[in-house]
Amino acid sequence: MAVYELHDKAVMKKPHPCGENLWEITFLGADVKLRCCKCGRMVMLPRQDFDKSLKKVIKKETEQLQ
C-alpha cells in the first residue's frame, strides 16, 4: 500500500480518456477524489479501487520557509 496525502500527484495504471494518467488527490476518506491534471475532470473512487489502480505517487512540493 502506497503512502499518499492530500494534493499529491498520482500516476494511474490506465489513462483518462483525455490521454492523461496524472491525477491530483483532492479528497481522502473512505473514497478518494481525484482531479485530472490535463482536463480538470473530477472523479471519486473507493479507496480500495484507487489502491489497486495506483502506479506511483509523486509527492507535492513543499515550500520551505527560511
Secondary structure as UniProt FT lines:
FT   TURN            6..7
FT   STRAND          9..12
FT   TURN            17..18
FT   STRAND          22..28
FT   STRAND          31..36
FT   TURN            37..39
FT   STRAND          42..46
FT   HELIX           47..53
FT   STRAND          54..58
//
